[in-house]
């Protein structure tokens, strides 16, 4: 598994938000692709902004929220092992 946080800067301020497993599954359902594949084979700015929108928990619809965005930065966290056993 992986851990990723996003630093999001909007007209209302800035914050750092985790991309949770729930958000990853929502992404896969929305875009019909795995997160890893989307960021290696088919990179789109929309993917990053969509993850940030979900991570912030905004109640605005995506396009309205996007109008207030100034920057989104991916902050990689520590990767988590799939298994603790060797």
Phi, psi and omega per residue, in radians:
X1 nan 2.996 -3.103
X2 -2.374 2.804 3.090
X3 -2.201 2.169 3.132
X4 -2.338 2.381 2.992
X5 -2.039 2.703 3.103
X6 -2.130 2.295 2.995
X7 -1.635 2.076 -3.047
X8 -2.030 2.218 3.101
X9 -2.031 2.087 3.105
X10 -2.160 3.098 3.086
X11 -1.056 -0.402 -3.111
X12 -1.561 -0.135 -3.129
X13 2.437 -2.837 3.129
X14 -2.431 2.735 3.130
X15 -2.821 2.938 3.092
X16 -2.024 2.281 -3.018
X17 -2.304 2.426 3.101
X18 -1.403 2.561 2.970
X19 -1.626 1.828 -3.039
X20 -1.452 2.872 3.063
X21 -0.973 -0.649 3.114
X22 -1.053 -0.744 3.138
X23 -1.170 -0.665 3.112
X24 -1.064 -0.787 3.139
X25 -1.155 -0.709 3.082
X26 -1.051 -0.717 3.098
X27 -1.042 -0.843 -3.112
X28 -1.079 -0.650 3.109
X29 -1.245 -0.689 -3.115
X30 -1.192 -0.772 -3.026
X31 -1.802 -0.013 3.090
X32 0.974 0.666 3.079
X33 -2.710 2.736 3.077
X34 -1.270 2.676 -3.119
X35 -1.080 -0.769 3.123
X36 -1.049 -0.789 3.131
X37 -1.124 -0.698 -3.123
X38 -1.104 -0.559 -3.095
X39 -1.644 -0.065 3.083
X40 -1.971 -0.697 -3.049
X41 -1.801 -0.438 -2.990
X42 -2.471 1.019 -3.058
X43 -1.190 2.242 3.094
X44 -2.419 2.447 3.090
X45 -1.037 -0.622 -3.140
X46 -0.963 -0.633 -3.135
X47 -1.072 -0.805 -3.134
X48 -1.141 -0.799 -3.138
X49 -1.132 -0.656 3.114
X50 -1.115 -0.788 3.091
X51 -1.040 -0.742 3.132
X52 -1.104 -0.739 3.125
X53 -1.024 -0.822 3.125
X54 -1.153 -0.746 -3.091
X55 -1.110 -0.609 -3.136
X56 -1.288 -0.327 -3.116
X57 1.276 0.383 -3.115
X58 -1.015 2.468 3.075
X59 -1.572 -0.158 3.104
X60 -1.289 2.695 3.035
X61 -1.220 2.829 -3.000
X62 -0.966 -0.874 -3.070
X63 -1.131 -0.665 3.103
X64 -1.158 -0.773 3.111
X65 -1.073 -0.727 -3.090
X66 -1.062 -0.544 3.118
X67 -1.087 -0.421 -3.107
X68 -1.677 -0.023 -3.067
X69 -1.447 2.312 3.070
X70 -1.821 -0.580 -3.100
X71 -2.887 2.582 2.980
X72 -2.359 2.248 -3.138
X73 -2.148 2.312 3.088
X74 -1.449 2.209 3.088
X75 -2.046 1.900 -3.092
X76 -1.334 2.416 3.098
X77 -1.782 -2.891 3.107
X78 -1.364 2.328 3.058
X79 -1.287 2.455 -3.132
X80 -1.753 2.368 -3.141
X81 -1.188 2.606 3.084
X82 -1.266 -0.513 -3.136
X83 -2.575 2.512 3.108
X84 -1.454 -0.280 -3.107
X85 -1.517 2.446 -3.136
X86 -1.241 nan nan
